[in-house]
Amino acid sequence: MTAAAPRVLLFGTEFPPSAAGTAVYARCLALALHGCGAEVAMLTQAPAGNTFDDAELPVPVTRIPYTGNVPLRYHRTLEALRRQLAQFQPDCLWTTNGMATRIAALTPGLTCPLITCARGSDIRTRLPASNIWRYLEGLLQRRAYGRSAGIAAACNDLRSYAITRGIDGRKLFISHSAFDFGRLDGLAGELADIPREPTTLLTVARLTQQKRVDVLLRSVALATGDVPGLRFVIVGDGPERSRLEALAGALHIADRVRFTGSLRPFSVDLYSEYQRATAFALTSVGEGLANVFIEAGAFHLPSLGSNSGGTPEILTNNVTGYLVRPDDPQNTATRIVALMKDPDRSRKMGVAARRWVEREFGLQPLGERSLAVIRAVIAGDAVPRLEMNR
């Protein structure tokens, strides 16, 4: 190992083509560390359809065959991790999602420093746990945190929550996701002729109760009196989709709402939706640090988000968009109207959001901050505290 080029094994069971936030984070972290000179390898699970293309990535990706059987998945990934550790011989192992963190707790004879993570709802649903299976997973997660030299929290809100659950605050540091502007530049020609559509609100989310897309539908219904041309585009899929489609009909706004289904991350199809939109909204509750706000800012979009979880750390009220009261359709509708009826102010917010993403959420800042942590844990030093420059 040399200080200039540490060998880093990234390990997470979510990776593109998965659209999960931890998948996007893992990809960005791999690219960011590679760009800063680290020797990086990625170990992850193949998607359910076993359809993926890792050829465009400059780091080697090893895929574990997919299985829907969770105990078998634990067994397969543990064995794969043991093989990869023996073959790659990293100076540091970094897990990028909850399952990988729990599997690291089961890995015998780990000889390199371990960096784990506290991201999204994973930590909240296991510390404490709502059922016996998650209780057992929570025990593994705590064991992994005990073995860790560093713990990457998605935002300050999750860092604070982890401390209240007994996790050692000296190990915790903030590790945000990032946006790959190089990928966007590569698609510039295909996106160039896509115009902004007036009064179009966009959300990108897995359609679960936590994301509160139903609140946005009610808000859109309330806002249409002041914004007659309002349209709402919903990118994503999930267990709530049929209920949300029925709600759009019951609110008499089905003709204003377009459900696209899931779109592949980093794709022309997904980026086209950002390119067309006027503003972005995600009013989920208890969010960590949602990657979609970073993506929206990269496309010069002002955003609406709940004043909850880690969202206030990425959305600056009255500067890059508006924070709204959680689960309050009327308050959200008021802010939708404000964005749609004052295009000059919305454009200024979008410009501010783009500058904020360029400064804080590019691959270079993520790589430099992450490399500083890796070098510290390899040297046996304290983990540096990493903060955003607001």
N, C-alpha and C positions, 0 to 999 in steps of 0.2 A: 504493500500500500504506500502511495505517496500522497502528500497533502494536496498536490495539484489534481490528482485523478483518483479519488476514492472509488471503489467498486461497490455499487449500491444495487441490492436486489429489492425491487418493488413487488409487493404481493397483495393482490386484491381479487376477490371473486367477481367483481363488476368491472367491466372494461368495454369500450365500444366494440360492437355496434349497440350495446346497451345504452339507453338514454338516461340511466340513473345518474344522480348528481355525483356519486362516488366514482362512477365510470369516467365521467368527464374530468373529474379531479385527477384520477390516476393517469389518464393520458397526458394532461397538461403537466403534471409533475414529472413524468418520464421525459417529455420533450424539454422541459425547463432545466432539469438537471443535466441532460445530455448537452444542451446548449451552453451550459456553464462549465463543461469539461469533465463531468463525472462519467465513469464507465457504468452504464445502466443496463439492467436486464429486467424484464417484466414477466411475472408468473401470474396467470389468471385462468379463469374458467371459460371454456367455449360457450357461446350462446346456445339456447335450446334448439335452434334450427341448425346449429353447427355451420352457419354461413358467416364468414368474416373475411376481411382482407387486411392483413397487417403489413403488406409489402411497402406501403407508403411511409411507414414509421422508420426512423433511423436507429431504433433500438430493437434488439431481439425480443420477441414475445413468444413465450411458451404457453400453449393452451391445454388445459386439463379437460378431458372429455366430459360433457355435460350429463348430469343426472338430476331428475326431479326428486329423487329419494334423498332426504336431508341427511340421515345418518351415513349413507353411502357417500354423499358429497363430502362430508367431514373426513371420512376415511381416505377418499381419493386425493383430496387436496393436501391432507397431512403427508401422505406418502410422496406426492409430487413435490411438496416443499422440501422434504428431507433430501430427495434426489437433487433438487436444484441447488440447495445449500452446499451439498458435497461437490457438485460439478462447477458451480460458479465461484464458490469460496468468497463471498462478499465481505467487505469491511463493515457493512451495515445492512440490516434488514429493516425495511419500512413497510408496514401494512397500511392499506389505503381504504379499508372498509371494516365493518364490524365482524363479519364472519372470518376474514383473514386474521383479524386481531385475536379472535378466540382460538383459531387454529394455532397461532403462534404460541399460545399458552400451553398447548399440548406437545410442542416440539421439544424433544429431549436433546440435551447436549448442545444447546445453542451457544456458539463460541464468539459470535460477533455482537456488537451492541444492537439493541432492538428499539425501533421507534414505532409506536402504535398510533391509533387515531381515536378521536371522539367526534363523530360527525352525525349531523341530522338527528332523526328520530330514533336511530339505533340505540344510542346511549340512554335516551329518555324511556324507552320501552323495556329496558333490561335493568336499569338502576333507578328505581326498583322495577320488578317484573310483575306482569299482570297474570301469568300462569306458571305452571311448574316447569314447562320446557324453557321458557324465557328466564325463569329463576336459575336453572342450571347453566344456561348460556351466560347469564350475568355473573355467575361464579367464575366461569372461564375468563370473562372479560376483566374482572377484577384481578385475577391471577396474571393475566397478560400485562395489565397496567403496573402491577407490582414488579414484574421483570423488566419493565421498560426503562431505558435511559432518557427517553423523551416521549411526549404524547402530543400529537398534533390535533388541536381543537379547531373546528371550522370557523369559530367566531368567539368573541369575548363572552357572549351570552352562554354558549355551551361550555366554555372554560369555567365560568362561574358556577354553572350547574354541576359540573363534574366535581368541583371542590366541595360543594354542599353534599355530594354523595360519598365523600371520603377519599377522593383521588388526590394524590400529592400535587399541590399547586406548583411546586418547584420544578416538576417535570413538564408541566403544560406550557405549550407555546401556540401561537396563532398561525395557522396555515390555511390561507384562503385558496380558492381555486383561481383560475386565470382564463384568459381568452387568447386563442391562437390567431393572432392577426396575420400570420403567414398563410394560414389556411384561407382566411377571408381574401387576402390579396390574390391567391391563386384562383379564386372563383369570381374575381371582379368582372371579368368579361361576360360571364353568364348572368351576372346580377345587374349589369349596367343599365339595361333597358327596362328594368322593372320600376314603374313609377310609384310614388307614395299614393295611397288611396285616402281621400279625405274622410275624417271622422270614423276611423277604423281602430277599434281596440283589440289588442292581441293578448292572449294568455298562453303560456306553454307549461303544462303540468301533467303529472300522472293524476288521473281522475279518481281521487280518493277523498274521503270526507275532510281530511286535514287541510287539503288545498283550498277548500271553501269556494269552489267554482260556482256553487249555488248562490252564494252571496253576490258574486259578480253578475250572474244572470238577473237577479232581483234588482241590482243597481242599474244595469242596462235598461231594464223595463221602466224604472223610475226616470232615467235620464232622457228617454226618447221624446218626452214632451218638450224639452228645451233643445234637443239635438235631433231633429227629424230624420236626418240621414245616417244616424249612428248604426254601425255594424260591429259585430263581435265575432272574432275568430278564436276558436278553441283548438289548440294543438295538443294532442295527447290521448291516451286511452286508459282504461282502468275499470274497476268494478262499479263506479258511479255513473258510467256513461249513459246507460239507458234511463236512469232516473233523471239525469240532467237534460237529456233530450225531451223527456216528458214534461219537465218543468218549463223548458223554453216554450213548449206548446201551450201549457196552462197559463203562462204569462203573456201569451199572444205576441211573442217576439221570434217565433221559429223562423220566419222569413228574414230576420236580421242576423241570425246566428249560423255560423258554419263550423261544423265539427270535421276536422281533417283526419282524425285518428293519429296514431304515432308516426312521427317523421324521424328519419335517421339523423342522429347528431352530426354536426359539421357538414351537412349536406346542402346542396342547392335548394332542395325542396323546403327545408327548414329555414334557411337564410332568406329565401324569397318571402316568407311570411313576415319576418322582421323588416325586410326592405319595404313591403307594402304598407305596414301599419303606421298609424299616427301616434299611438301611445301604447305602452305595455302595462299590464296589471297582473298582480298575483297577491291575493289577500289571504293567504294561508296563515295559520296560527301555529306558533311554536316552531317556526322554520329555523334551520341553522343559518347558513349563508347561501341562499339560492343562486345557483349558477346563472339562472335565466335573467336575473337583474344585470349581471355582467354582460351577457349577450345583448340584452336590450340596449345598454349603454353603448356598446360597440357599434350599434346601428343608429346612434344619435336619437334614441327614443327616450322621452321622459317616462317615468314609471310611477305607478300607484302601488303601495304595499302597506300591509298592516303594521301598526306600531307595536310589534310583537316579535319575540325571539331575536334573531340576528339581523332582521331586515333593517332596523335603524342604523346599523353599522355600514350598510352599503347604499342606502337611499337617504340622501340628505334632504329633509323637508324644505320645500320652497326653493331648492337649488337644483336638484336633479330630478325632482318630482314631488309627490305628496305622500305623506304618511297618513293613513286613515285609521279610524277606530276599528278594532277587530269586530267582526260579525255585525257590522252596522251598514246595511245597504243604503240608507239615506245619506249618511256621511260620505260613503264611497261614490254615490251618484252625483253628489255636489261637486266632488273633485273631478269626476269624469267630464261633467259639463264645463268646468273651469278649463280643463286641458283642451277640449274640443272647440270651445268658443273664443279662445285667445291663442291663435296659432303662433303669434310672435313670441309670446311668453313660453309656449311649449317648445318652440324651436330653440330658444335660449337654454331651456332646461336640458334639451337633448344634446346641445353642444357641450354643456357643463358635464353631462353624464359621460360623453365620449372622452373628454379630457381626463376625468376621474378614472375611467377604466384604463386608459393608456398609461397613466402615471402609476397606478397601484395594482392593476390586474393583468399586466402583460406577462409573458413567459419569463422575461429577464428578471423582474423583481421576485417572482416566485422561485426561480432557480437560485438567485443569489442568497435569499433568505434561507432556503432549504439547505443549501450547501453549507452555510454557516452553522446550522444546527448539526448536520452530519459530522462536520469537522470537530465540533465541540464534543459530541458523544464518543467519537472515535478516540479523541484525546483524553477522555474521562473528565472533561470539564462540565460546568453547569450549562444547562440549556439556555441560550440567549432569549430574552423576551423580545418578541417581534410585534411591532405596532404599525398600524396604517398611519400615513401622514394626511390628516384631514385638511 
